Amino acid sequence: MDNSNIVAMFEMMDSSGRGTISFVQYKEALKTLGLCTEDEDLQDDGHIITLDKFKEEVCIHPASLQAFARKF
């Protein structure tokens, strides 16, 4: 998964084009990518999730992304 894939995923969640997604969308995306589990308790700190924040979190776990890519 490269930068363009991450941006495309974010843009799909940001259907209104505001440049942000909700914490719920963010958490579900991380679960879908295998970057967090159901057991992990991510806390909503009240901050909006921007593309930069989303990229930062996704890029922290490159090994998990490689495992995810092999599934498909």
mmJSON file of the N, C-alpha and C atoms, coordinates in Angstrom:
{"data_MODEL":{"atom_site":{
"group_PDB":["ATOM","ATOM","ATOM","ATOM","ATOM","ATOM","ATOM","ATOM","ATOM","ATOM","ATOM","ATOM","ATOM","ATOM","ATOM","ATOM","ATOM","ATOM","ATOM","ATOM","ATOM","ATOM","ATOM","ATOM","ATOM","ATOM","ATOM","ATOM","ATOM","ATOM","ATOM","ATOM","ATOM","ATOM","ATOM","ATOM","ATOM","ATOM","ATOM","ATOM","ATOM","ATOM","ATOM","ATOM","ATOM","ATOM","ATOM","ATOM","ATOM","ATOM","ATOM","ATOM","ATOM","ATOM","ATOM","ATOM","ATOM","ATOM","ATOM","ATOM","ATOM","ATOM","ATOM","ATOM","ATOM","ATOM","ATOM","ATOM","ATOM","ATOM","ATOM","ATOM","ATOM","ATOM","ATOM","ATOM","ATOM","ATOM","ATOM","ATOM","ATOM","ATOM","ATOM","ATOM","ATOM","ATOM","ATOM","ATOM","ATOM","ATOM","ATOM","ATOM","ATOM","ATOM","ATOM","ATOM","ATOM","ATOM","ATOM","ATOM","ATOM","ATOM","ATOM","ATOM","ATOM","ATOM","ATOM","ATOM","ATOM","ATOM","ATOM","ATOM","ATOM","ATOM","ATOM","ATOM","ATOM","ATOM","ATOM","ATOM","ATOM","ATOM","ATOM","ATOM","ATOM","ATOM","ATOM","ATOM","ATOM","ATOM","ATOM","ATOM","ATOM","ATOM","ATOM","ATOM","ATOM","ATOM","ATOM","ATOM","ATOM","ATOM","ATOM","ATOM","ATOM","ATOM","ATOM","ATOM","ATOM","ATOM","ATOM","ATOM","ATOM","ATOM","ATOM","ATOM","ATOM","ATOM","ATOM","ATOM","ATOM","ATOM","ATOM","ATOM","ATOM","ATOM","ATOM","ATOM","ATOM","ATOM","ATOM","ATOM","ATOM","ATOM","ATOM","ATOM","ATOM","ATOM","ATOM","ATOM","ATOM","ATOM","ATOM","ATOM","ATOM","ATOM","ATOM","ATOM","ATOM","ATOM","ATOM","ATOM","ATOM","ATOM","ATOM","ATOM","ATOM","ATOM","ATOM","ATOM","ATOM","ATOM","ATOM","ATOM","ATOM","ATOM","ATOM","ATOM","ATOM","ATOM","ATOM","ATOM","ATOM","ATOM","ATOM","ATOM"],
"id":[1,2,3,4,5,6,7,8,9,10,11,12,13,14,15,16,17,18,19,20,21,22,23,24,25,26,27,28,29,30,31,32,33,34,35,36,37,38,39,40,41,42,43,44,45,46,47,48,49,50,51,52,53,54,55,56,57,58,59,60,61,62,63,64,65,66,67,68,69,70,71,72,73,74,75,76,77,78,79,80,81,82,83,84,85,86,87,88,89,90,91,92,93,94,95,96,97,98,99,100,101,102,103,104,105,106,107,108,109,110,111,112,113,114,115,116,117,118,119,120,121,122,123,124,125,126,127,128,129,130,131,132,133,134,135,136,137,138,139,140,141,142,143,144,145,146,147,148,149,150,151,152,153,154,155,156,157,158,159,160,161,162,163,164,165,166,167,168,169,170,171,172,173,174,175,176,177,178,179,180,181,182,183,184,185,186,187,188,189,190,191,192,193,194,195,196,197,198,199,200,201,202,203,204,205,206,207,208,209,210,211,212,213,214,215,216],
"type_symbol":["N","C","C","N","C","C","N","C","C","N","C","C","N","C","C","N","C","C","N","C","C","N","C","C","N","C","C","N","C","C","N","C","C","N","C","C","N","C","C","N","C","C","N","C","C","N","C","C","N","C","C","N","C","C","N","C","C","N","C","C","N","C","C","N","C","C","N","C","C","N","C","C","N","C","C","N","C","C","N","C","C","N","C","C","N","C","C","N","C","C","N","C","C","N","C","C","N","C","C","N","C","C","N","C","C","N","C","C","N","C","C","N","C","C","N","C","C","N","C","C","N","C","C","N","C","C","N","C","C","N","C","C","N","C","C","N","C","C","N","C","C","N","C","C","N","C","C","N","C","C","N","C","C","N","C","C","N","C","C","N","C","C","N","C","C","N","C","C","N","C","C","N","C","C","N","C","C","N","C","C","N","C","C","N","C","C","N","C","C","N","C","C","N","C","C","N","C","C","N","C","C","N","C","C","N","C","C","N","C","C","N","C","C","N","C","C"],
"label_atom_id":["N","CA","C","N","CA","C","N","CA","C","N","CA","C","N","CA","C","N","CA","C","N","CA","C","N","CA","C","N","CA","C","N","CA","C","N","CA","C","N","CA","C","N","CA","C","N","CA","C","N","CA","C","N","CA","C","N","CA","C","N","CA","C","N","CA","C","N","CA","C","N","CA","C","N","CA","C","N","CA","C","N","CA","C","N","CA","C","N","CA","C","N","CA","C","N","CA","C","N","CA","C","N","CA","C","N","CA","C","N","CA","C","N","CA","C","N","CA","C","N","CA","C","N","CA","C","N","CA","C","N","CA","C","N","CA","C","N","CA","C","N","CA","C","N","CA","C","N","CA","C","N","CA","C","N","CA","C","N","CA","C","N","CA","C","N","CA","C","N","CA","C","N","CA","C","N","CA","C","N","CA","C","N","CA","C","N","CA","C","N","CA","C","N","CA","C","N","CA","C","N","CA","C","N","CA","C","N","CA","C","N","CA","C","N","CA","C","N","CA","C","N","CA","C","N","CA","C","N","CA","C","N","CA","C","N","CA","C","N","CA","C","N","CA","C","N","CA","C","N","CA","C"],
"label_alt_id":[null,null,null,null,null,null,null,null,null,null,null,null,null,null,null,null,null,null,null,null,null,null,null,null,null,null,null,null,null,null,null,null,null,null,null,null,null,null,null,null,null,null,null,null,null,null,null,null,null,null,null,null,null,null,null,null,null,null,null,null,null,null,null,null,null,null,null,null,null,null,null,null,null,null,null,null,null,null,null,null,null,null,null,null,null,null,null,null,null,null,null,null,null,null,null,null,null,null,null,null,null,null,null,null,null,null,null,null,null,null,null,null,null,null,null,null,null,null,null,null,null,null,null,null,null,null,null,null,null,null,null,null,null,null,null,null,null,null,null,null,null,null,null,null,null,null,null,null,null,null,null,null,null,null,null,null,null,null,null,null,null,null,null,null,null,null,null,null,null,null,null,null,null,null,null,null,null,null,null,null,null,null,null,null,null,null,null,null,null,null,null,null,null,null,null,null,null,null,null,null,null,null,null,null,null,null,null,null,null,null,null,null,null,null,null,null],
"label_comp_id":["MET","MET","MET","ASP","ASP","ASP","ASN","ASN","ASN","SER","SER","SER","ASN","ASN","ASN","ILE","ILE","ILE","VAL","VAL","VAL","ALA","ALA","ALA","MET","MET","MET","PHE","PHE","PHE","GLU","GLU","GLU","MET","MET","MET","MET","MET","MET","ASP","ASP","ASP","SER","SER","SER","SER","SER","SER","GLY","GLY","GLY","ARG","ARG","ARG","GLY","GLY","GLY","THR","THR","THR","ILE","ILE","ILE","SER","SER","SER","PHE","PHE","PHE","VAL","VAL","VAL","GLN","GLN","GLN","TYR","TYR","TYR","LYS","LYS","LYS","GLU","GLU","GLU","ALA","ALA","ALA","LEU","LEU","LEU","LYS","LYS","LYS","THR","THR","THR","LEU","LEU","LEU","GLY","GLY","GLY","LEU","LEU","LEU","CYS","CYS","CYS","THR","THR","THR","GLU","GLU","GLU","ASP","ASP","ASP","GLU","GLU","GLU","ASP","ASP","ASP","LEU","LEU","LEU","GLN","GLN","GLN","ASP","ASP","ASP","ASP","ASP","ASP","GLY","GLY","GLY","HIS","HIS","HIS","ILE","ILE","ILE","ILE","ILE","ILE","THR","THR","THR","LEU","LEU","LEU","ASP","ASP","ASP","LYS","LYS","LYS","PHE","PHE","PHE","LYS","LYS","LYS","GLU","GLU","GLU","GLU","GLU","GLU","VAL","VAL","VAL","CYS","CYS","CYS","ILE","ILE","ILE","HIS","HIS","HIS","PRO","PRO","PRO","ALA","ALA","ALA","SER","SER","SER","LEU","LEU","LEU","GLN","GLN","GLN","ALA","ALA","ALA","PHE","PHE","PHE","ALA","ALA","ALA","ARG","ARG","ARG","LYS","LYS","LYS","PHE","PHE","PHE"],
"label_asym_id":["A","A","A","A","A","A","A","A","A","A","A","A","A","A","A","A","A","A","A","A","A","A","A","A","A","A","A","A","A","A","A","A","A","A","A","A","A","A","A","A","A","A","A","A","A","A","A","A","A","A","A","A","A","A","A","A","A","A","A","A","A","A","A","A","A","A","A","A","A","A","A","A","A","A","A","A","A","A","A","A","A","A","A","A","A","A","A","A","A","A","A","A","A","A","A","A","A","A","A","A","A","A","A","A","A","A","A","A","A","A","A","A","A","A","A","A","A","A","A","A","A","A","A","A","A","A","A","A","A","A","A","A","A","A","A","A","A","A","A","A","A","A","A","A","A","A","A","A","A","A","A","A","A","A","A","A","A","A","A","A","A","A","A","A","A","A","A","A","A","A","A","A","A","A","A","A","A","A","A","A","A","A","A","A","A","A","A","A","A","A","A","A","A","A","A","A","A","A","A","A","A","A","A","A","A","A","A","A","A","A","A","A","A","A","A","A"],
"label_entity_id":["1","1","1","1","1","1","1","1","1","1","1","1","1","1","1","1","1","1","1","1","1","1","1","1","1","1","1","1","1","1","1","1","1","1","1","1","1","1","1","1","1","1","1","1","1","1","1","1","1","1","1","1","1","1","1","1","1","1","1","1","1","1","1","1","1","1","1","1","1","1","1","1","1","1","1","1","1","1","1","1","1","1","1","1","1","1","1","1","1","1","1","1","1","1","1","1","1","1","1","1","1","1","1","1","1","1","1","1","1","1","1","1","1","1","1","1","1","1","1","1","1","1","1","1","1","1","1","1","1","1","1","1","1","1","1","1","1","1","1","1","1","1","1","1","1","1","1","1","1","1","1","1","1","1","1","1","1","1","1","1","1","1","1","1","1","1","1","1","1","1","1","1","1","1","1","1","1","1","1","1","1","1","1","1","1","1","1","1","1","1","1","1","1","1","1","1","1","1","1","1","1","1","1","1","1","1","1","1","1","1","1","1","1","1","1","1"],
"label_seq_id":[1,1,1,2,2,2,3,3,3,4,4,4,5,5,5,6,6,6,7,7,7,8,8,8,9,9,9,10,10,10,11,11,11,12,12,12,13,13,13,14,14,14,15,15,15,16,16,16,17,17,17,18,18,18,19,19,19,20,20,20,21,21,21,22,22,22,23,23,23,24,24,24,25,25,25,26,26,26,27,27,27,28,28,28,29,29,29,30,30,30,31,31,31,32,32,32,33,33,33,34,34,34,35,35,35,36,36,36,37,37,37,38,38,38,39,39,39,40,40,40,41,41,41,42,42,42,43,43,43,44,44,44,45,45,45,46,46,46,47,47,47,48,48,48,49,49,49,50,50,50,51,51,51,52,52,52,53,53,53,54,54,54,55,55,55,56,56,56,57,57,57,58,58,58,59,59,59,60,60,60,61,61,61,62,62,62,63,63,63,64,64,64,65,65,65,66,66,66,67,67,67,68,68,68,69,69,69,70,70,70,71,71,71,72,72,72],
"pdbx_PDB_ins_code":[null,null,null,null,null,null,null,null,null,null,null,null,null,null,null,null,null,null,null,null,null,null,null,null,null,null,null,null,null,null,null,null,null,null,null,null,null,null,null,null,null,null,null,null,null,null,null,null,null,null,null,null,null,null,null,null,null,null,null,null,null,null,null,null,null,null,null,null,null,null,null,null,null,null,null,null,null,null,null,null,null,null,null,null,null,null,null,null,null,null,null,null,null,null,null,null,null,null,null,null,null,null,null,null,null,null,null,null,null,null,null,null,null,null,null,null,null,null,null,null,null,null,null,null,null,null,null,null,null,null,null,null,null,null,null,null,null,null,null,null,null,null,null,null,null,null,null,null,null,null,null,null,null,null,null,null,null,null,null,null,null,null,null,null,null,null,null,null,null,null,null,null,null,null,null,null,null,null,null,null,null,null,null,null,null,null,null,null,null,null,null,null,null,null,null,null,null,null,null,null,null,null,null,null,null,null,null,null,null,null,null,null,null,null,null,null],
"Cartn_x":[0.862,0.0,0.897,0.699,1.517,0.691,1.334,0.694,-0.615,-0.644,-1.865,-3.02,-2.716,-3.76,-4.308,-3.421,-3.829,-4.705,-4.284,-5.059,-6.427,-6.46,-7.73,-8.679,-8.145,-8.982,-9.554,-8.706,-9.156,-10.238,-10.019,-10.987,-12.33,-12.314,-13.583,-14.367,-13.646,-14.319,-14.741,-14.003,-14.295,-15.141,-16.312,-17.162,-17.622,-17.626,-18.052,-16.905,-15.681,-14.531,-14.086,-14.393,-14.018,-12.544,-11.901,-10.497,-10.33,-11.439,-11.386,-12.35,-12.092,-13.022,-13.32,-14.365,-14.733,-13.835,-13.825,-13.046,-13.553,-14.862,-15.444,-14.927,-14.916,-14.394,-12.918,-12.177,-10.746,-10.504,-11.227,-11.067,-11.437,-12.522,-12.941,-11.933,-11.352,-10.336,-9.115,-8.681,-7.534,-7.844,-9.063,-9.466,-9.467,-10.022,-10.09,-8.696,-7.758,-6.388,-5.591,-6.201,-5.499,-4.489,-4.663,-3.719,-4.146,-5.329,-5.764,-6.782,-6.955,-7.864,-9.112,-10.084,-11.324,-11.022,-9.977,-9.636,-8.996,-8.38,-7.737,-8.798,-8.561,-9.518,-8.963,-9.188,-8.757,-9.711,-9.153,-9.964,-10.072,-11.279,-11.528,-11.098,-10.044,-9.54,-10.199,-11.206,-11.932,-11.328,-10.167,-9.532,-10.064,-10.146,-10.564,-9.406,-9.732,-8.715,-8.497,-7.324,-6.958,-6.242,-6.023,-5.284,-3.882,-3.23,-1.877,-1.869,-2.838,-2.942,-3.206,-4.09,-4.417,-3.176,-2.445,-1.218,-0.216,-0.074,0.876,0.564,-0.688,-1.082,-0.927,-1.29,-1.195,0.267,1.109,2.519,3.334,2.794,3.489,3.609,2.695,2.607,2.816,3.965,4.12,4.063,4.531,4.48,3.037,2.185,0.772,0.141,0.532,-0.006,0.446,1.682,2.16,1.363,1.078,0.273,-1.134,-1.681,-3.014,-3.022,-2.009,-1.949,-1.861,-1.202,-1.072,-2.397,-3.354,-4.66,-5.445,-5.12,-5.896,-5.144],
"Cartn_y":[-1.178,0.0,1.226,2.055,3.256,4.497,5.644,6.904,7.132,6.808,7.049,6.181,4.954,4.092,4.645,5.152,5.723,6.954,7.793,9.002,8.61,7.626,7.192,6.662,5.887,5.361,6.5,7.458,8.603,9.366,9.599,10.361,9.648,8.312,7.578,7.812,7.888,8.123,9.575,10.477,11.91,12.302,11.727,11.932,13.381,14.156,15.549,16.47,15.943,16.739,17.765,17.553,18.509,18.437,17.318,17.154,16.483,16.0,15.298,14.118,13.167,12.056,11.959,11.245,11.091,10.055,10.084,9.109,7.694,7.536,6.214,5.684,6.525,6.117,5.738,6.531,6.299,4.954,4.698,3.451,2.247,2.346,1.248,1.004,2.071,1.909,1.18,1.538,0.854,-0.618,-0.92,-2.325,-3.062,-2.435,-3.049,-3.351,-2.466,-2.651,-3.597,-4.027,-4.92,-4.215,-2.899,-2.115,-1.94,-2.382,-2.45,-3.574,-4.079,-5.2,-4.735,-5.62,-5.325,-5.071,-5.719,-5.604,-4.262,-3.619,-2.343,-1.282,-0.503,0.533,1.898,2.27,3.586,4.619,5.635,6.663,7.889,8.352,9.565,10.748,11.43,12.563,13.878,13.794,14.984,15.704,15.258,15.889,15.283,16.107,15.607,14.827,13.917,13.109,13.675,14.215,14.774,13.707,14.007,13.094,12.853,13.887,13.723,12.786,12.929,12.045,10.613,10.446,9.12,8.467,9.215,8.684,8.279,9.119,8.855,7.528,7.303,6.077,4.849,4.965,3.828,3.474,4.469,4.221,3.718,3.798,3.286,1.772,1.109,-0.341,-0.952,-0.743,-1.268,-2.795,-3.502,-4.97,-5.455,-4.792,-5.162,-4.931,-3.868,-3.596,-4.645,-5.107,-6.149,-7.425,-7.756,-8.948,-8.778,-7.59,-7.31,-7.472,-6.946,-7.027,-8.457,-9.327,-10.727,-11.446,-10.952,-11.59,-11.471,-10.477,-10.201,-10.505],
"Cartn_z":[0.0,0.0,0.0,-0.985,-1.068,-0.723,-0.836,-0.466,-1.226,-2.509,-3.29,-2.8,-2.342,-1.792,-0.482,0.34,1.628,1.401,0.471,0.143,-0.411,-1.303,-1.891,-0.819,0.125,1.201,2.039,2.373,3.163,2.414,1.126,0.332,0.221,0.205,0.186,1.476,2.589,3.874,4.018,3.393,3.448,2.247,2.153,0.978,0.798,1.87,1.758,1.358,1.347,0.938,1.957,3.222,4.274,4.651,4.309,4.688,6.039,6.595,7.875,7.846,8.737,8.943,10.425,10.747,12.15,12.818,14.125,14.879,14.604,14.468,14.193,12.861,11.831,10.523,10.627,11.343,11.548,12.219,13.282,14.032,13.161,12.42,11.548,10.434,9.896,8.851,9.399,10.592,11.196,11.431,11.854,12.036,10.709,9.677,8.352,7.816,8.069,7.612,8.505,9.592,10.512,11.384,11.564,12.351,13.799,14.115,15.51,15.597,16.78,16.976,17.7,17.737,18.467,19.948,20.461,21.877,22.229,21.243,21.512,21.761,22.774,23.15,22.753,21.496,21.043,21.613,22.212,22.842,21.941,21.772,21.009,21.863,21.404,22.181,21.771,20.9,20.493,19.31,18.871,17.724,16.433,15.423,14.122,13.505,12.615,11.959,10.558,10.35,9.056,8.233,6.974,6.107,6.668,7.151,7.703,8.903,9.787,10.953,10.503,9.532,9.02,8.408,7.578,6.979,8.053,9.045,10.126,10.812,11.129,11.821,10.938,9.67,8.759,8.505,8.374,8.058,9.245,10.438,11.62,11.556,10.871,10.875,9.491,8.845,7.489,7.414,8.416,8.378,8.371,9.118,9.13,7.767,7.096,5.773,4.768,4.887,3.985,4.192,5.432,5.72,5.166,5.293,4.759,3.242,2.578,1.112,0.622,1.374,0.973,1.034,1.799,1.903,0.609,-0.208,-1.409,-2.652],
"occupancy":[1.0,1.0,1.0,1.0,1.0,1.0,1.0,1.0,1.0,1.0,1.0,1.0,1.0,1.0,1.0,1.0,1.0,1.0,1.0,1.0,1.0,1.0,1.0,1.0,1.0,1.0,1.0,1.0,1.0,1.0,1.0,1.0,1.0,1.0,1.0,1.0,1.0,1.0,1.0,1.0,1.0,1.0,1.0,1.0,1.0,1.0,1.0,1.0,1.0,1.0,1.0,1.0,1.0,1.0,1.0,1.0,1.0,1.0,1.0,1.0,1.0,1.0,1.0,1.0,1.0,1.0,1.0,1.0,1.0,1.0,1.0,1.0,1.0,1.0,1.0,1.0,1.0,1.0,1.0,1.0,1.0,1.0,1.0,1.0,1.0,1.0,1.0,1.0,1.0,1.0,1.0,1.0,1.0,1.0,1.0,1.0,1.0,1.0,1.0,1.0,1.0,1.0,1.0,1.0,1.0,1.0,1.0,1.0,1.0,1.0,1.0,1.0,1.0,1.0,1.0,1.0,1.0,1.0,1.0,1.0,1.0,1.0,1.0,1.0,1.0,1.0,1.0,1.0,1.0,1.0,1.0,1.0,1.0,1.0,1.0,1.0,1.0,1.0,1.0,1.0,1.0,1.0,1.0,1.0,1.0,1.0,1.0,1.0,1.0,1.0,1.0,1.0,1.0,1.0,1.0,1.0,1.0,1.0,1.0,1.0,1.0,1.0,1.0,1.0,1.0,1.0,1.0,1.0,1.0,1.0,1.0,1.0,1.0,1.0,1.0,1.0,1.0,1.0,1.0,1.0,1.0,1.0,1.0,1.0,1.0,1.0,1.0,1.0,1.0,1.0,1.0,1.0,1.0,1.0,1.0,1.0,1.0,1.0,1.0,1.0,1.0,1.0,1.0,1.0,1.0,1.0,1.0,1.0,1.0,1.0,1.0,1.0,1.0,1.0,1.0,1.0],
"B_iso_or_equiv":[0.0,0.0,0.0,0.0,0.0,0.0,0.0,0.0,0.0,0.0,0.0,0.0,0.0,0.0,0.0,0.0,0.0,0.0,0.0,0.0,0.0,0.0,0.0,0.0,0.0,0.0,0.0,0.0,0.0,0.0,0.0,0.0,0.0,0.0,0.0,0.0,0.0,0.0,0.0,0.0,0.0,0.0,0.0,0.0,0.0,0.0,0.0,0.0,0.0,0.0,0.0,0.0,0.0,0.0,0.0,0.0,0.0,0.0,0.0,0.0,0.0,0.0,0.0,0.0,0.0,0.0,0.0,0.0,0.0,0.0,0.0,0.0,0.0,0.0,0.0,0.0,0.0,0.0,0.0,0.0,0.0,0.0,0.0,0.0,0.0,0.0,0.0,0.0,0.0,0.0,0.0,0.0,0.0,0.0,0.0,0.0,0.0,0.0,0.0,0.0,0.0,0.0,0.0,0.0,0.0,0.0,0.0,0.0,0.0,0.0,0.0,0.0,0.0,0.0,0.0,0.0,0.0,0.0,0.0,0.0,0.0,0.0,0.0,0.0,0.0,0.0,0.0,0.0,0.0,0.0,0.0,0.0,0.0,0.0,0.0,0.0,0.0,0.0,0.0,0.0,0.0,0.0,0.0,0.0,0.0,0.0,0.0,0.0,0.0,0.0,0.0,0.0,0.0,0.0,0.0,0.0,0.0,0.0,0.0,0.0,0.0,0.0,0.0,0.0,0.0,0.0,0.0,0.0,0.0,0.0,0.0,0.0,0.0,0.0,0.0,0.0,0.0,0.0,0.0,0.0,0.0,0.0,0.0,0.0,0.0,0.0,0.0,0.0,0.0,0.0,0.0,0.0,0.0,0.0,0.0,0.0,0.0,0.0,0.0,0.0,0.0,0.0,0.0,0.0,0.0,0.0,0.0,0.0,0.0,0.0,0.0,0.0,0.0,0.0,0.0,0.0],
"pdbx_formal_charge":[null,null,null,null,null,null,null,null,null,null,null,null,null,null,null,null,null,null,null,null,null,null,null,null,null,null,null,null,null,null,null,null,null,null,null,null,null,null,null,null,null,null,null,null,null,null,null,null,null,null,null,null,null,null,null,null,null,null,null,null,null,null,null,null,null,null,null,null,null,null,null,null,null,null,null,null,null,null,null,null,null,null,null,null,null,null,null,null,null,null,null,null,null,null,null,null,null,null,null,null,null,null,null,null,null,null,null,null,null,null,null,null,null,null,null,null,null,null,null,null,null,null,null,null,null,null,null,null,null,null,null,null,null,null,null,null,null,null,null,null,null,null,null,null,null,null,null,null,null,null,null,null,null,null,null,null,null,null,null,null,null,null,null,null,null,null,null,null,null,null,null,null,null,null,null,null,null,null,null,null,null,null,null,null,null,null,null,null,null,null,null,null,null,null,null,null,null,null,null,null,null,null,null,null,null,null,null,null,null,null,null,null,null,null,null,null],
"auth_seq_id":[1,1,1,2,2,2,3,3,3,4,4,4,5,5,5,6,6,6,7,7,7,8,8,8,9,9,9,10,10,10,11,11,11,12,12,12,13,13,13,14,14,14,15,15,15,16,16,16,17,17,17,18,18,18,19,19,19,20,20,20,21,21,21,22,22,22,23,23,23,24,24,24,25,25,25,26,26,26,27,27,27,28,28,28,29,29,29,30,30,30,31,31,31,32,32,32,33,33,33,34,34,34,35,35,35,36,36,36,37,37,37,38,38,38,39,39,39,40,40,40,41,41,41,42,42,42,43,43,43,44,44,44,45,45,45,46,46,46,47,47,47,48,48,48,49,49,49,50,50,50,51,51,51,52,52,52,53,53,53,54,54,54,55,55,55,56,56,56,57,57,57,58,58,58,59,59,59,60,60,60,61,61,61,62,62,62,63,63,63,64,64,64,65,65,65,66,66,66,67,67,67,68,68,68,69,69,69,70,70,70,71,71,71,72,72,72],
"auth_comp_id":["MET","MET","MET","ASP","ASP","ASP","ASN","ASN","ASN","SER","SER","SER","ASN","ASN","ASN","ILE","ILE","ILE","VAL","VAL","VAL","ALA","ALA","ALA","MET","MET","MET","PHE","PHE","PHE","GLU","GLU","GLU","MET","MET","MET","MET","MET","MET","ASP","ASP","ASP","SER","SER","SER","SER","SER","SER","GLY","GLY","GLY","ARG","ARG","ARG","GLY","GLY","GLY","THR","THR","THR","ILE","ILE","ILE","SER","SER","SER","PHE","PHE","PHE","VAL","VAL","VAL","GLN","GLN","GLN","TYR","TYR","TYR","LYS","LYS","LYS","GLU","GLU","GLU","ALA","ALA","ALA","LEU","LEU","LEU","LYS","LYS","LYS","THR","THR","THR","LEU","LEU","LEU","GLY","GLY","GLY","LEU","LEU","LEU","CYS","CYS","CYS","THR","THR","THR","GLU","GLU","GLU","ASP","ASP","ASP","GLU","GLU","GLU","ASP","ASP","ASP","LEU","LEU","LEU","GLN","GLN","GLN","ASP","ASP","ASP","ASP","ASP","ASP","GLY","GLY","GLY","HIS","HIS","HIS","ILE","ILE","ILE","ILE","ILE","ILE","THR","THR","THR","LEU","LEU","LEU","ASP","ASP","ASP","LYS","LYS","LYS","PHE","PHE","PHE","LYS","LYS","LYS","GLU","GLU","GLU","GLU","GLU","GLU","VAL","VAL","VAL","CYS","CYS","CYS","ILE","ILE","ILE","HIS","HIS","HIS","PRO","PRO","PRO","ALA","ALA","ALA","SER","SER","SER","LEU","LEU","LEU","GLN","GLN","GLN","ALA","ALA","ALA","PHE","PHE","PHE","ALA","ALA","ALA","ARG","ARG","ARG","LYS","LYS","LYS","PHE","PHE","PHE"],
"auth_asym_id":["A","A","A","A","A","A","A","A","A","A","A","A","A","A","A","A","A","A","A","A","A","A","A","A","A","A","A","A","A","A","A","A","A","A","A","A","A","A","A","A","A","A","A","A","A","A","A","A","A","A","A","A","A","A","A","A","A","A","A","A","A","A","A","A","A","A","A","A","A","A","A","A","A","A","A","A","A","A","A","A","A","A","A","A","A","A","A","A","A","A","A","A","A","A","A","A","A","A","A","A","A","A","A","A","A","A","A","A","A","A","A","A","A","A","A","A","A","A","A","A","A","A","A","A","A","A","A","A","A","A","A","A","A","A","A","A","A","A","A","A","A","A","A","A","A","A","A","A","A","A","A","A","A","A","A","A","A","A","A","A","A","A","A","A","A","A","A","A","A","A","A","A","A","A","A","A","A","A","A","A","A","A","A","A","A","A","A","A","A","A","A","A","A","A","A","A","A","A","A","A","A","A","A","A","A","A","A","A","A","A","A","A","A","A","A","A"],
"auth_atom_id":["N","CA","C","N","CA","C","N","CA","C","N","CA","C","N","CA","C","N","CA","C","N","CA","C","N","CA","C","N","CA","C","N","CA","C","N","CA","C","N","CA","C","N","CA","C","N","CA","C","N","CA","C","N","CA","C","N","CA","C","N","CA","C","N","CA","C","N","CA","C","N","CA","C","N","CA","C","N","CA","C","N","CA","C","N","CA","C","N","CA","C","N","CA","C","N","CA","C","N","CA","C","N","CA","C","N","CA","C","N","CA","C","N","CA","C","N","CA","C","N","CA","C","N","CA","C","N","CA","C","N","CA","C","N","CA","C","N","CA","C","N","CA","C","N","CA","C","N","CA","C","N","CA","C","N","CA","C","N","CA","C","N","CA","C","N","CA","C","N","CA","C","N","CA","C","N","CA","C","N","CA","C","N","CA","C","N","CA","C","N","CA","C","N","CA","C","N","CA","C","N","CA","C","N","CA","C","N","CA","C","N","CA","C","N","CA","C","N","CA","C","N","CA","C","N","CA","C","N","CA","C","N","CA","C","N","CA","C","N","CA","C","N","CA","C","N","CA","C","N","CA","C"],
"pdbx_PDB_model_num":[1,1,1,1,1,1,1,1,1,1,1,1,1,1,1,1,1,1,1,1,1,1,1,1,1,1,1,1,1,1,1,1,1,1,1,1,1,1,1,1,1,1,1,1,1,1,1,1,1,1,1,1,1,1,1,1,1,1,1,1,1,1,1,1,1,1,1,1,1,1,1,1,1,1,1,1,1,1,1,1,1,1,1,1,1,1,1,1,1,1,1,1,1,1,1,1,1,1,1,1,1,1,1,1,1,1,1,1,1,1,1,1,1,1,1,1,1,1,1,1,1,1,1,1,1,1,1,1,1,1,1,1,1,1,1,1,1,1,1,1,1,1,1,1,1,1,1,1,1,1,1,1,1,1,1,1,1,1,1,1,1,1,1,1,1,1,1,1,1,1,1,1,1,1,1,1,1,1,1,1,1,1,1,1,1,1,1,1,1,1,1,1,1,1,1,1,1,1,1,1,1,1,1,1,1,1,1,1,1,1,1,1,1,1,1,1]
}}}
